[in-house]
Amino acid sequence: MWPSLIAKCKEGGADVIETYIFWNGHEPAKGQYYFEGRFDIVKFAKLVAAEGLFLFLRIGPYACAEWNFGGFPVWLRDIPGIEFRTDNEPYKAEMQSFVTKIVNIMKEEKLYSWQGGPIILQQIENEYGNIQDRYGQAGKRYMLWAAQMALALDTGVPWVMCRQTDAPEQILDTCNAFYCDGFKPNSYNKPTIWTEDWDGWYADWGEPLPHRPAQDSAFAVARFYQRGGSLQNYYMYFGGTNFERTAGGPRQITSYDYDAPIDEYGILRQPKWGHLKDLHAAIKLCEPALIAVDGSPQYVKLGPMQEAHVYSSGKIHTNGSISENGQICSAFLANIDEHKYVSVWIFGKSYSLPPWSVSILPDCENVAFNTARVGTQTSVFTVESGSPSYSSRHKPRTLSLIGGPYLSSTWWTSKEPIGKWGEGSFAAQGILEHLNVTKDISDYLSYTMSVNISDEDVTYWNSKGVLPSLTIDQIRDVARVFVNGKLAGSKVGHWVSLNQPVQLVQGPNELTLFSEIVGLQNYGAFLEKDGAGFRGQVKLTGLSNGDIDFTNSLWTYQIGLKGEFSRIYSPENQGYAKWSSMQNDDTQTPFTWFKTMFDAPEGNDPVAIGLGSMGKGQAWVNGHLIGRYWSIVAPESGCPSSCNYAGTYGDSKCRSNCGMATQSWYHIPREWLQESGNLLVLLEETGGDPSQISLQVHYTKTICSKISETYYPPLSSWSRASNSRATLNTVAPELHLQCDEGHVISKIIFASYGTPSGGCQNFSVGNCHASTTLDLVTEACVGNNKCSISVTNDVFGDPCRKVVKDLAVEAECSPPLATEEPRDDM
C-alpha cells in the first residue's frame, strides 16, 4: 500500500512524511533486528524520496502512538535494575544502542538530506515534558542526556523534542495538540514546528468513534501559519490498521483510522482530504510573502474577535487597496467568534468572515480560500467504519442492509481446552504477574487450582439460597472465571475489582482464572511497572466458616492457547487440530476455533470483513493475524445528531456510533488474499455466529457536492507573476467530482442548478431550478473517473434572475466491471 499512500499524501499538498520507528517491531528480541516486510524502514524512506517528498524520522525510541507498550519491546522490562525513561544506566545503554543502530542504517543508505536523501528532521524521545516532573531531578538529567546522546550521533540534520519546553538550545522544542497557533519555541533562534496536529482521535473498545470536522482542522492549520508557523504535521494523515497484536492499551481498537484524511483502507476521506488540499494550495500561494518577513507580520485588529496578519516585502498601508504598489503581499483574516458572521474592512474592501474561520488572501485583495466554506465533494463509502455488519442491538439478530452476502455457509470448529493443556505449563506458589510469565508472546494466561468443597458448605448455600463468590482485588483488561470447565463470568476494566458468584459442587472443583491483555499500556510514566493480570488478594467468599484466601496457593500456569501455539490458523497446520462440522450449540461455546474457506471479491478494491455477529477474539486470514476483534457496544448516549464545526474541538465533541459496536468491520489487505481458497480462522472467546459474517469491498460509492455561484474561483486559476506576486485570473467557481482510482461515475442521482436544499443523500429541488441540469451534468460526468462543471448561468442559463444560485449534484461511483453494458450478440 505504501506507494499509493505516499502519492496521495503528495497529491494532497504534503511536502514531508513523518513516521515513527517502533522499537518492538525492529528489535523483537535483544540484539536481534528485523527490517523486513512492514518494518522495512529503508524501503519506506526510498519510496518517500522517489515521490520527491522529505522525511521526518521520529526515532524516539519511545513512541506512544496507541501502539502496544508505546513501542517498547517487552524484553526491556527484564533487564536487571532497569527503569524506563529516566537517569538509569541500563535503560540509557539500550536506548543509545537502538538509536545508534537506526542512525547508522540511515547513514549507510545515504538517506540524510546532506547525502542526497529525504531525511530533514528527526526526533529523540516523545512528549517527555508531559511526565518529566514525575521523575524529579533524574528526569531532567535524562532529558539532557538524551539530547546530548542524539547530537553526538552527528546526523547533520536537526533533532526535535516534542512537548519539551526546557529542551536545550541545539534541540528544537515542538508542539503536539489540537491547536498550536499560540505556541512559541523556547528560543527566537528556533522555527515554530507543530509535530502532531491531531486531526481526529483514536477509539477504545466500547466507546463511540471520534470525528474532527474538516472546517475546524483547516481553521487550526490556517491559524498556525497566520501566526508564524514553519512546519505542521497531521497526526494522522493516514493511520491505517494495527494488525496482529500491535494495538496499544488499555483496550484500543484494531482500526487506527483516526478520522484521518486518508482512511484506514487507503481511500480518500472527503471532504477532509480535499478541503485540506485546497488549504495547502492557498498557503503555498502565500509562500513568497511568508518567507519575505524576517520577524513578525503586520498585525491589524479588525474587531473584538477579528484580526489580520499581513505578510509583505515592505510596510503596507492596510486602509487602502494595495494592488498598485507592486509589493509581494499576503494576508490572513481571522474571525475567532464561534457564533457570528462578521464583516471586516481592510485593504479598502469589506470581507465577510464566517464564524470560527480564516480567509486567506494570497494577493492581499482576493480571497482564495476560507476554512469554513467547503468547496470539496463529500464521499460516502460502501462500508462505513461505524456501520454494523449486522445489528447487535436487537434480538433476534438481523443483518443490517449494508451487510451484504454472507461469507460462507460451511464452517468447521475445534474446541480450545480451558486451563492446562500441556506445553510450557508449570506450577508456582502465589499469583504471578501476567507479563513476567507470558513475555507478551500471547494475550492469554490461565491460572488453575483445585478447590475442595464440603457437604456443609453446599447445605449452607442451599439453605440460604445464595452462591459463594470469587473475588480479585484488581484485574486488568479482561478476566474470566471458569469452574469445572464452564464459564462462570467475566470482568472488563483497567485495574478494577472482580466479584463473581460461582456454582461449586461437593468434592473437588477445578477453578481456572483466565487473564487477557487487550494492548499493553502505551502512555504515561513508569510503564515498566504497569504490568498486567491480577493484583492484590484472590479469595473465595461466602463459605459457612468464612473466606478462603487463594492468593498464596499453588497455581498451575499455562501461557497462551493450545490452538495458538500449534498455529492451527496457518494453512499448513490444519492437521494439528481436530476439526468437525459446526453444530448449532458451537456458536454459544466459549473458546471455540472456527474456520472456513472463501474466495476474494473481484477487483482491486480494499476488502473489509464484518465480524459483528461474533463476540471477542482474534482473526487470521491465510495465516496472517488481522487483529483482535470485539463486538462490545458503545453507550447509547454521547453522539450528537449534528456536529457544529465552530468552537474549540476536543475528542468527545463530535462522536458517532453510539449504541453500536465500536468496530464491526476489519481490514484484510489485498496482498494477503489469493483469488480463491483463502483460509479464515477465528478464535472466539465468548460465543458468536460465524454464519452471519460478511465480506465487502470498501470504496467510495456516493459522491456529492454543492457549490454556490458566489464561491471562490478554483485555486488552479491563481498563478505567480515573475516578481513572485500571486495573481488571480478571475473565472467562475467549479464543482468537482471524483471517484476512487479505477472507478467511474456510473449514474447521476440528483442534479439541480438554482435553489436546491438539503445535504448529501438528501438533496431536493427548490423553487428555482434549471431543467437542463441533469442532462448537462450527466453528459459531463457519467463514464468518467472525474469531472468539473462551471457554476455559472453561462452553462445552465438563468432559471431565476437576481437570486444567488447553487449547483448541487449527487452521483454514484462504480467499479469498472459494474458499468460495462451487456453485449448484444445478435
N, C-alpha and C positions, 0 to 999 in steps of 0.2 A: 504493500500500500504506500510505502514511503514516496516514490517518485510523484505519484498523482497528488498526494497530500502537500508536498513541498511546492508543486506547481500551483496548487490552489492558494497557498499562502502568498506566493509571488503575485498571482493574478489579483488577489485581494489588496495588494498595495504594500505588503510587508517588505522590509529590507533585511531583516535579521531573523533567524530562527534561534530560539532559546530552548535548551534542553537540560534536564538533569542527567546525572550519571548515577545509577543505582549500585551502590557498593555490594549489596547482597546478590545482585544479578551477575556482577563481574568477578566476585571472589566468593563463590558459594562455599568453599572450604578454605581454611587458612593456607595461603600460598598457592592455591590452585585457581587459575584465572580462566575466564570464559568471555570471549569476544565474538561469538558466532550468532547466526540467526537474528532474533530480535535484539540482541545485545551487541551487534556489530557496529560499534560507535564510529569506527574509521569509515566504513561504507556510508553510514549516515552523513558524516561530515563531508565526504566527497560528493554525495548527491546534492547536498545543500550548495556546495561550491559550484556544481555543474549548472544549477539554476541561476547562478550569479548573485546568490544571497550570502550574507555574512552569518557567522555562528557565534552564539554566546553560550559558553560551556559552563554549566553550574556543577562544579565538581563536588562541592560540599565538604566531605562526603556524606554528612547528614542531609537528607533531602526533605523529610516530612511528606508532602505530596500525596497524602492519603494512601501511601504505599506501605506494604507490610513492614512493620518495625521502623518506619521512616527511612528505609534504605539500609539500615544496619544489618550485617549478617549476624545470625543468632549465635554463631560460634564465638563472637566477640565477648559475649557475656561470661564465657567460661575461662577467660584468661585470668589467672590469679591476681587479685588486688585491683582489678580494673574498675574505674568509674568513667562513664562516658562524658565527653564534652566539658571537661574541667581540667585543672592543672594536675594531671595524673599521668605518670610516665608510661605505664603500659598502654593506655589509650593513645597518647600522643605518638608513641612509636608506631602503632598500627595505622593511625590516620596518616602520618607522614609517609609511611611505606606505600599506602594505596594512592595518595595524591601524587607522589613522585612517579609511580608506575604510569598513571594516566598521562601526566605531563610528558614523560619520556616517549610514550607512544605517539602523542601529538607531534612532538619534535621530529621523531624518526620518520613520520609520514609526511613531514613538511606541511602541517595544517595550520600553523600560526600565520597571521597576515603578513608578517615581515618575511616569511618564507614563500609567499605567494598563495597561502591557504586562506580559508574563510574565517578563522577564529580571531575576533577582535576584542572580546571580553571574556573573563572567566570569574567564577565565584568561589570563595572559600567560606566554609560554614554556611548557616542558613537561619535567618531570624533569631540569631543567638541573643540579641539585645532583649528579646521578649522574656528570656528566662535567666539572663546573666546574674541578676541580683540573688537568685536562689542559691548560687554557689559562693556568694561572698567575694572576698578578695581573690580566691582561687579562680573564679570565673573571669575576672578582669585579666589576671595573669595569662590564663589560657587563651583569651581572645587576642591579646598582644602577641603571644607565641604563634598562634595560627597565622596571623598577618605576616609576621617575620618569616615563618617557615615558607609561606607561599611566595613571598617576594624573593627569597633566596633561590627559588627554583629558576629564576631568570628566564621567564617565558617571553619577555619582550612585549607583552600586552597587559593592560591594567587588570587589577583584581578588584572585585566588588565584595562588600559585605552588606547584605540587605538588613534593614531594621537594626542598624548598629550605629547609634548616634555618636558614640565615642570612638568610632573607627580611627586608626592613626592616619596621619597626613597622606601617606602614599597609597592608602586604600580608599576606594570610592564607597561612601555610605549611600544607600539607596532606599527607596520607599516600596512597601507592599501594602496595598489597601484597595478599597472600592473607589476612593478618590485620593489623588496625590497633588492636586493643584496648589495646596498650601505648603507642600514640603519644600524645604531647602536643605542642601547638604551642609555638613558641619564646617565647610571652608569655602571661601569665594573662589578658590582655585579648582573646585570640583564641579563637573557638569551635574545637572539635575536629572536623575535617572529613576524611572519607575519600573522596577524589575517584575512586579506582579500586579497587573491591573485585573482585578477579579471581575470578569465579565459574566460570571454565573456563580455557581457554588456546587459543592458535592452533596450527595444524598446518602443517608443512613437507612438501613433496613427498618421498615416500619414507620418511616416518615414520608411526608409529601416531597414532591420534586421542586427544587428552586428554579426560578427563571429571572433573568435580569433584562428589562426592556432594552431594545436596540437604541431608543432615543436617549436613555439615561447613560448607557455605555458611551455613546458618541459625545454626550454633554461632558462626561468626565474627562475624556481624551482631549476634547477641544479646550476645556478649561486648563488642562495641564500645559498645553502648548501656548495658550493665550498668556499664561503667567510665567513663561520662561523655561518650559521643559525641553530636554535634549533628546532623550530616548525613552520610549514607553513600550512595554511588552504585555501582550494579552496573556493572562493566565486564566483559562486556556484558550488558544486559538483552535487547537484540536486536542481533545482529551483522550478519546479512544476507549479501550476496554482493558480492565485489569484481569487479564486471563490468568489461568492457573489459580494459585492462592496468593496473588500479589496485592489484592485489595487490602487497604490498611484497616486500622481499628481505633476505637471499638466499633465493629459492625458496619463497615462501609460497603456499599453495594458493588457488584461486579462491574457495572457500567461506570465509566468515568467521563460521561458525555459532557457534564459541566455546563450545559446550555451554551456551548461554545459556537463560534461562527461556522465551524465545520463540525458536523455531528459525529457521534460515535462510530458511524459506519463509513465516514469519509464523504458524506453528501453535504452540500452547502445548506446551511440553515438560513432561510430567508424570512424576514427582511434583514436579519442581523448582519450576515456576511456582506450583503450588497450595500447596506446603509453605511457600514464602516469603510467599505471600499471607496464610496463616494467621499466620505470624510477624509480619508487618506489622500485622495486626489486633490481635494480642496486645500489641505495643509501643505502639500508639496508645491502647489501653485504659489504659496506664500514663502517658500524656502529662501529665495534671494533676499527678501526683506528680513526674514527671521535671522539670517546669519549676518546681515549688514549691521545689526545692532550689537555693539560691544558694551554690555551692561544691561540696563533696564529699558523696556519700551516706554513710550509716552503713555501716561495714564490719564484717562478722561472720565470723570464722574458724570454719568448720564441721568441719574435718578437715584432714589433711595436704595434700590436693589439692582441698579443697572450700571454697567461700566464698560469702557472700551480700553483696549490696549493696542497701540498703534506702533507698528514696526516700520522704520523707513531709513533711507540712507542719509537723511538730514532732518532738521527740525520741520515739523508740519503744522500749519495753521488749520486746526480741525473745524473751524466755524465756517469754512467756505469750501468750494469744490477744489480738488487738487489735480484734476485731470490735465491741467495745462502745465504744471510745474516740472514735469519730466523726471521726478524722483521715483525710485523704487519705493512702493508703499503698500503694506497690507495691514488689515485691521481685524480684530475680533471684538464683536459686540455681544455682551452677555446680559441676560435677564435671569437673576437667580431667585426671583419671586416664583414660588411654585404654584400660584393660583391665577395670576393675572397676565393677560396680553398687555404689552406696553409699547407705545410709540416713542422713539427717541430721536433727537435731532443731532446730526453730526455731518461734517463734510457738505454742509449746505443742503442736506436732504433729510427726509423723515424715513425712519426704518421701523417696521412693526416686528416686535420680538415676541414669539410665543412664550408661555411660562417655562421656566427651567430650561433655557435654551441658549445656544451661542450661534450667532450668524458670522460666517467667515467671508470677508471682502478681500480677495487677493489683490485688487487694484485700488483699495480704499474708496470704492464707489459702488460697484455692483456686488450683490450677494451671490456667491457661488453655491452656498450650502448653509442650511440651518439644521441643527442637531435634532430638533423636534419635528421637522417636516420630512417624512419618509417618502422617497421617490422610487423605492425599490419594490419589486414584487414580494408577495407573501407566498410561501410554499407550504403545502400540506403533504406529508409523507403517507405512503401506503400503511406503514406501521409506525404509529407514534409511540415514543418510549413509554408513555403513561397508559396507553390503551390496554385494557385487559385482553389476554389471549382467550380467556372466557371469563364470564362474570363470576368472581369468587364471593360476591356479596349475597347472592340469592341461592336458596335451595329450592328445588333440585338444581344441580349445576347445569347451567345452559351456556352454550357458546355465544359470545357476542358476534355481531355481524362481521367485525374485522378479522375474526379468527381464521377464516379460510378453511381449506380442506385439512382433514386430519392427516397426520404424518404416516401412520401405519395402523393396520388392524391386527397385525401379528406380532405379539410380544412374548418374550421368554423371561423367566425370573430365576433368581438364585438367592437363597437365604443367607444373610450375614450372621454368623454366630455372635451372641452377646457375651461380653466378658472375655475370659481366657480362651484363646484358640490355638496357642502353640508358640510359634517362632518369636523369640525375644521376650516372653513373659517372665516375670520374676516376682519374688515375694519380698516385702520390706515392711519394717515396723513404722507406723505413722503415715500421715498424709504428706506425700512428696509434692513439691512444686511442679506443676504441669510441664513448663518449658525445660526445666532441668532434666526431666525424664525424656521428653519427645525430641528435644533439639529442633522442634518445628518441622520434622520430616512428615508430620501428619497433623490434621486438625484435631485428631481424636486420641483420647487416653481413657482407659477404663480402670476402675478400682473395684476389686471384687473380694468379698469375705463371706463367711458362713455365720448365720445368726441362729442360735438355738432358742426356741420359744417353748415355754412350759404350758402345761394344761391349765394352770391357774390364770395365766395371762389371757389365754383365749376365752376362758369363762368370764373373766373380769370385763373384757371388751364387749362380749355378747350381752352381759347383764346391764352394762351402761349404755349400750348402743353407740359406742364410739370406736374409732380406729386409732392405733398409735401413729406417731408422725416421725419421719426422719427430718432432722434439721441440720443445716450447714450455715455457719455464721456468714460467710461471704462466698459467692460464686461469680465467675466472670464469663460473659458471653452466653453460653448455654450449658445447663446441667440437666441430665436426665437420670431418673431413678428407675431401675429395673428390679423387680422382685420375682425370683424363680423364673427368669427369662421373659417376664411380661412387663411392659412399660407401665409404671405407676403414675408418672407425671414428669413435667419438665418445667424449667425456670429459665427466663431470658433476662439478662441485665448486666450491668458493669459494677462488680463488687456489691451485689445485693444479697440479702439473706434468702435461704430456701427453707420452706416448711411444707413437707409433702406427706399427707396421710398415706399409709401403706397397709396392704392386706397381707398379713402374715399367717402362716399355718403352724399347728403344733409340730414340734420337732425342728430339724434343720431347715433353714431358708437361705437361698443364695441371694445376696444383696450385691448389685452392681451399680456403681455410680459412674456415669459417663460424663466426662468433661470435654467440651468442644470449644475450640477457638474460632472466632469469625474475624480474622485480621488482628495482628498484633498492634498494640498502641503505637501511633506514629508521630505524636506530638507531645511536647512537654519536657520538663526536667526529670532527671533520674530514670530514664527509660529502662535502663538495665535492671532496675529494681521492680518494675511493674509486674512482670510475670503473667501467669495465667492459672486457671484451675480453681482450687478451693483454698480459703483461708479460715483460720480460727478452728472452732470445735465442730466435730461431726457427732451427733447424738441421736439415739432413739428415745423418744419421749412418750409418756402416757402408758407406761407399764404399771402393773399392780404395786411393785416395790420401788417406784421411782424411775429415773432415767438411766440409760446405759451410754457411756461415753466411748465412742469408737475411734477417737482422734489418734490414740497411740496403739491401736490394734494392729494385728498382722494383716496386711492387704496384699492381694495378688494384682500386679500391674500388667497391663497389656497395651503396648503402643500401637495405635492405628487399627486398621481393619484387615481381616484376612484377605478379602477381595482386592483391597488396595495394594497390599504387599505382594499378592500373586499377580498383580497387574491384569486383572480379568477384563479391564476396559480396553486393552490393546488387541488389535485384530489377530495377532499371532498367538495370544494366550487364552483363546476361548475354551480350550480343553482343560484349563486349570480350575474350572468351576463346574458344578453340576447344575445345568440349565434345564428348566422344564417349562412347558407351555403355560402361559399366565392364566390363573383362575381368578374368579371374582374377588375372593377374600384376600388375594395377594395385595390388592390395592390398599387395604387397610392395615397391612402388617408393617410395623416399624423395621427399619434397617433391612430393606429388600433391594436387591440389584435388579434392574430391568434392562433389557436390550432389544433392539430391533435393527433392521436394515432399511435403508431408504435411498432414493435417487435424488441427486441435486436438482434444484429448479433450473430450467433452461436460462440461457443468457449469462451476462456478466455482473448483474446487479448484486449488491451485498445481500447476505442471507441472514434472516432472523428466525429463531425458534421460540415458539410460545410455550412456556413451561408453567403457565398459570394454574393448570389443573394438578400440579404436583405440590408437595409440601415444602420440604427443605432438603438440600443435598448438594451433590456435585454432578456435573455432566461432562462426558467425554465424547468427542467425535473423532473416529479413526485414531484413537489413542491420545488425542490432544485434549487436555483439560480446558474447556471453555470457561470454567469458573464455577464459583458457588452459585446456587440458585436458592431462593427462599420466597415463598408467596405470602409473606407477612404483610398485613394490610395496614395502611396509614390511617390515622384518626379521621373521623368524618368531617371535623371542623378545621378551619385554618386556611382554606383556599378561597380567595375572593372570586366572585363571578367575573369581575373585570379587574384589570390592573392599570392604575394610573402611573405613567412613567415619571411624573414630576415628583420631586422631593427626594430626600436622601434615601438611598437604597440600603437595605440590609437583607441577609439571606432568608428571613422569614416573610419578606414583603409580598412577593408575587409567586405564591406556590400553587401547584396543581396536583391532581391525582389523589385528593383526599378520599378516603373510603375505598381505595383500591390498593392492590399490591404495589409496593414501591417499584418493583421491577418484575415484569412478566415476560419481556422479550429479551433474548440473549443473542449476541453476535457470533455467528460462525464464519470465520474468514473463508473466502472462496478458495484460498491456497490450501486449506485443509480438506477440501472436498474433491472427490472424483465424480465422474458423470453418473455412475451407478454403483450399487453395492457399498454404500457408506454405512459404517457401524456406529450407532448411537448407544452409549451405555450410561445409565443413570444409577447413582446410589441415592436411594430415597430413605430418609431418616424417620419420617413420621407417618407416611401413607399418602398416596396420591394416585391419580388415574392417568396412566400414560396414553390410554386410547384417545384422550382428548387433546394430546399435543399436536400443534400445527406448525407448519413451516411457511414462511412468507419471504418474498423478495422485498427489499427495502429500497424504495425510490420515491422521487417527487411525483406525486400523482396529480395534484391540483395546483395550479398557479393562478394568482390573482394580482391585479394592480388597479389603482385608482389615482389618476393624475389630473390636476387642475390646469386649465389654460393659463393660470397665473403662476404656475410653478417655475422654478429656475430653468434656464437653458441647460442642455446636457453639459456635463463637465468637459466633454470632448470638444466643445465649441470655444474653450479657452486655449490661448497659446501664449508663448513668451516672445516678446519683441527682442531685437538684438541687444538692447540695453538691459535685458532680464526682467523688464516690467511685464506683469501679467496683463493680457488684453483679451477682451471678450468680443467674439463675433456673434451678435445677437440673433438667435434663431428661436423657433418655437420649442416649448418643452416636448419631451418624448416619453412615451410609455414603452418600457422594455419588458419582454417576457422571454424566459429561457428554461428549457427542460434540462435534466441531467445529461451528461455526456452520452452520446449514442441514442438518446431518446428524441422523440419528435412530438410536436403539438398535434394531437390527433383530432381535437374537437374544440370548438368554442362553445362554452356552456352559456355564457352571458356576455353581452356587449352593448353598451349604451353611451352615446355622447350627448350630454345635456345635463340633467339634474338627477342622476341616479342616486339612490340612497342605500344604506346598509354597508356591510363589510364583506370580506372574503367568504364565499359559500352562502352568502345571504344578501346578495345584491338584488335590487328591484328597480324597475324603470320609473322615473319621475314624471312630472307634468310636461317637462321639456325633453324631447328625445329625437335624435336624428335617425330616421327609419333605415338609412343605408348603413348604419354602424356595423351590424352583424356581417353583412356581405363584405364590407371593406376589410374588417379585421380578419375574417375567415381567409380571404384571398392573400392577405399579407402574412398570415401566420401558419395556417394548417399545412402540415407536411414538412415544416422546418423545425430545426432544433431551437432556433431563437428568432425573434422578430422585434422590430421597433416601429412605432407609429407616431407621427407628429400630432400633438394635441392642439388642433387649430381648426378654425372654420374653413381654411383653405382645403382641408382634406374632407370634412364631413358636411360642409355647408353650415349655415347658421340657423339652428332649429328654434331659437328664441333670442331676439335681439335684446341687448342691454342686460343680459343675465350672465353671470360667470358660470362657465360650463366645465364639467368634468368628463373624462373618459374612464369608464370602469369596464374591466374585462376579467372574466374567469374562464380559464382554459384547462383542458385535460392533457396530460402527457402520457405517452405510451412507449413501451419498449418497441424497437423497430419491427419485431415479428408481429406484434399485435395490430399493426397498422397496415400490413400488406393486404391488398384487395384479393379476394378469391379469384382465381383464373377462370376464364370462360373458355373451355377447351373445344367448343363446338365450331 
